[in-house]
Amino acid sequence: GQNIDQPTEMTATEGAIVQINCTYQTSGFNGLFWYQQHAGEAPTFLSYNVLDGLEEKGRFSSFLSRSKGYSYLLLKELQMKDSASYLCAVLNDYKLSFGAGTTVTVRA
Amino acid sequence: DSGVTQTPKHLITATGQRVTLRCSPRSGDLSVYWYQQSLDQGLQFLIQYYNGEERAKGNILERFSAQQFPDLHSELNLSSLELGDSALYFCASSLASGGNNEQFFGPGTRLTVL
């Protein structure tokens, strides 16, 4: 089975940094994705990690440790528009399993 | 705009009925995925097609079926609808299958079963 855990909610101030952790226990692993989803809208791709280490993409970075079954998404210089749900998803044999998502609220 | 289109945007129907949701992938994408998102279940993978063939199956009920046509568009059929089937249904597409193939999501179809 697939077990993907991430915090339910996080709150941060505009301009700050927030780190969203994701731990997973899955029967197989072919990569880990992070998606952003605004309420009522489609998820949009943020990052993909398949090897250990940090992937940086502008204000967003994602880290993976396969041996620990752990990933995090780092959001820097938070903006109000970053208020959304962030979904961690593990790819296993063509199937993408999503965590329940972390709702990030950015306050002025 | 991801380039993936879904119709209809909203659908309201009654229990016991059957509906068909339609998805057109991005131009050039061969893989189509269907997901169900309800408030209490999060985003659940239902099924994937690649170039017309079923590639992977997730938590799809037997009352649900899907297919991908030669022009690569896909349809998800939901029958004997129950109140619990009310959800947002997303279609996504990717160029190929597996690996780092980014999935592009359509805007979704909101299904309400009364």
Interface residues (C-beta under 8 A of the other chain):
Chain A: N30 G31 F33 G40 E41 A42 P43 T44 F45 Y48 V50 L87 A89 L91 D93 Y94 K95 L96 S97 F98 G99 A100 G101
Chain B: S2 Y33 G42 L43 Q44 F45 Q48 R55 A56 G58 L88 F90 S97 G98 G99 N100 E102 Q103 F104 F105 G106 P107 G108
